[in-house]
Amino acid sequence: RDITERKRLSDKIQSMAHYDQLTSLANRALFQDRLSQAVALARRRRSKLGLLYLDLDRFKPVNDNYGHAAGDMLLCAVAERLREAIRASDTVARLGGDEFAVILTEIGSRADAEAVTEKLRLSIDQPYPLDDVIVAIGASVGIAVFPDDAAFGEDLVKWADQDMYRRKQAPKAGAPHDQP
């Protein structure tokens, strides 16, 4: 018997369970699984891993002023830039809304995570052409390093999230505040 249709449906269900439908990035469930595996591997190898927690700055005005379709286009463009900026061995996930996370496996130090953070921020800061308008956004990025900041995945997420909010509250030089 031909099981092509059954296989296609099974693949679609697996994709829906593990990947964000808009951006095709890992979703929260796959992110949690990969983070627990990365922590276990880092613990076994006595190595470090970095966790970056990103929240887009000035995303809401894009949605409000240009509509959800423009917001979705922007999220897809951000996802592509994040995907291009990290190694194939790392994981980038969309956690929901305009929040993303990146798992950096086998880093040497916090400085490595900071260097990747700067690379991501510079990429995200570049203008985005969306149909008839060009928008500018930014990102606040929090960093947590295993085992320096936390010994468990959920604690790394909390640490990186808190660091991101601390950085989001800090004034950013040259950042436009009144328009997208």
C-alpha positions as CSV (number, residue, x, y, z in Angstrom):
1,R,0.0,0.0,0.0
2,D,1.1,3.6,-0.7
3,I,1.8,5.4,2.6
4,T,3.0,8.6,1.0
5,E,0.0,10.7,2.3
6,R,0.3,9.2,5.8
7,K,4.0,10.0,5.9
8,R,3.4,13.6,4.6
9,L,0.8,14.1,7.4
10,S,3.1,12.7,10.0
11,D,5.9,15.0,8.9
12,K,3.5,18.0,9.0
13,I,2.4,17.1,12.6
14,Q,6.1,16.8,13.7
15,S,6.8,20.2,12.1
16,M,3.8,21.8,13.8
17,A,4.9,20.3,17.2
18,H,8.5,21.6,17.0
19,Y,8.7,24.6,14.7
20,D,7.2,28.1,14.8
21,Q,4.7,28.2,11.9
22,L,5.5,31.8,11.0
23,T,9.3,31.9,11.0
24,S,10.1,28.1,10.8
25,L,12.5,28.6,13.8
26,A,12.4,26.1,16.7
27,N,9.4,26.7,18.9
28,R,9.4,26.8,22.7
29,A,9.0,23.0,23.0
30,L,12.0,22.2,20.8
31,F,14.0,25.0,22.4
32,Q,13.5,23.5,25.8
33,D,14.5,20.1,24.6
34,R,17.6,21.4,22.9
35,L,18.5,23.5,25.9
36,S,18.3,20.5,28.2
37,Q,20.5,18.4,25.8
38,A,23.0,21.3,25.5
39,V,23.3,21.6,29.3
40,A,23.7,17.9,29.7
41,L,26.4,17.8,27.1
42,A,28.2,20.9,28.6
43,R,28.0,19.3,32.0
44,R,29.5,16.0,30.7
45,R,32.3,17.8,28.8
46,R,32.8,20.4,31.5
47,S,32.4,23.2,28.9
48,K,30.4,26.4,28.8
49,L,27.4,27.3,26.8
50,G,25.7,30.6,26.2
51,L,22.0,31.5,26.2
52,L,20.9,34.7,24.6
53,Y,17.4,36.0,25.2
54,L,16.3,38.6,22.7
55,D,13.3,41.0,22.8
56,L,12.8,43.3,19.8
57,D,12.8,47.1,20.5
58,R,10.2,49.2,18.6
59,F,8.4,46.2,17.2
60,K,4.9,47.2,18.5
61,P,4.8,50.5,16.6
62,V,5.4,48.6,13.3
63,N,2.4,46.3,14.1
64,D,0.3,49.3,15.2
65,N,1.2,51.6,12.3
66,Y,1.5,49.2,9.4
67,G,-0.6,46.2,10.4
68,H,0.0,42.6,11.5
69,A,1.0,41.5,8.0
70,A,3.9,44.0,8.1
71,G,4.7,42.8,11.7
72,D,4.8,39.2,10.4
73,M,7.1,40.1,7.5
74,L,9.4,41.8,10.0
75,L,9.4,38.8,12.3
76,C,10.3,36.5,9.3
77,A,13.1,38.9,8.3
78,V,14.5,39.0,11.8
79,A,14.4,35.2,12.0
80,E,16.4,34.9,8.8
81,R,19.0,37.4,10.0
82,L,19.3,35.4,13.3
83,R,19.6,32.1,11.4
84,E,22.4,33.5,9.2
85,A,24.3,35.0,12.1
86,I,24.8,31.8,14.2
87,R,26.7,28.5,13.7
88,A,24.8,25.5,12.4
89,S,25.5,23.7,15.7
90,D,23.6,26.5,17.6
91,T,19.9,26.8,18.0
92,V,17.7,29.9,17.4
93,A,14.1,29.8,18.6
94,R,11.1,32.0,18.5
95,L,9.6,31.8,22.0
96,G,6.5,33.9,21.1
97,G,5.6,37.4,20.0
98,D,8.8,39.3,19.4
99,E,11.0,37.2,21.8
100,F,13.7,34.9,20.6
101,A,16.4,32.8,22.2
102,V,19.7,31.5,21.0
103,I,21.6,28.5,22.4
104,L,25.4,28.9,21.8
105,T,27.0,25.5,22.4
106,E,30.6,25.0,23.4
107,I,31.7,28.6,23.9
108,G,35.0,29.4,25.5
109,S,33.9,32.3,27.7
110,R,31.3,35.0,28.3
111,A,33.2,37.2,25.9
112,D,32.3,34.7,23.1
113,A,28.6,35.1,24.0
114,E,29.0,38.9,24.1
115,A,30.7,38.9,20.6
116,V,27.7,36.9,19.2
117,T,25.3,39.3,20.9
118,E,27.0,42.3,19.2
119,K,26.9,40.5,15.9
120,L,23.2,39.8,16.3
121,R,22.4,43.3,17.4
122,L,24.3,44.9,14.4
123,S,22.4,42.6,12.0
124,I,19.0,43.3,13.6
125,D,19.7,47.1,13.7
126,Q,19.9,47.2,9.9
127,P,16.8,48.7,8.2
128,Y,14.0,46.4,7.0
129,P,12.2,47.1,3.7
130,L,8.6,46.1,4.1
131,D,6.5,46.7,1.0
132,D,6.4,50.5,0.7
133,V,8.1,51.4,3.9
134,I,11.5,51.0,5.5
135,V,11.5,50.4,9.3
136,A,14.2,50.4,11.9
137,I,14.1,48.3,15.0
138,G,16.6,47.0,17.5
139,A,17.0,44.3,20.1
140,S,17.7,44.0,23.8
141,V,19.7,40.9,24.4
142,G,20.3,39.2,27.8
143,I,23.1,36.7,28.3
144,A,23.5,33.7,30.6
145,V,26.4,31.3,30.7
146,F,26.4,27.8,31.9
147,P,27.8,27.0,34.5
148,D,28.8,30.5,35.6
149,D,25.3,31.9,36.0
150,A,23.2,28.8,36.5
151,A,23.5,25.0,36.5
152,F,20.1,24.2,35.0
153,G,18.3,25.2,31.7
154,E,15.3,26.8,33.3
155,D,17.5,28.9,35.6
156,L,19.6,30.0,32.6
157,V,16.4,31.2,30.8
158,K,15.4,33.2,33.9
159,W,18.9,34.7,34.2
160,A,19.1,35.7,30.5
161,D,15.5,37.1,30.7
162,Q,16.4,39.2,33.7
163,D,19.6,40.4,32.0
164,M,17.6,41.3,28.9
165,Y,15.1,43.4,30.9
166,R,17.9,45.1,32.7
167,R,19.5,46.0,29.4
168,K,16.2,47.1,27.9
169,Q,15.8,49.6,30.7
170,A,19.2,51.1,30.0
171,P,19.2,54.0,27.6
172,K,20.6,53.3,24.1
173,A,22.7,55.9,22.4
174,G,21.2,57.1,19.1
175,A,18.1,54.9,19.3
176,P,15.0,56.5,17.7
177,H,12.2,56.5,20.2
178,D,9.3,58.2,18.5
179,Q,8.9,56.3,15.3
180,P,9.4,52.8,13.9
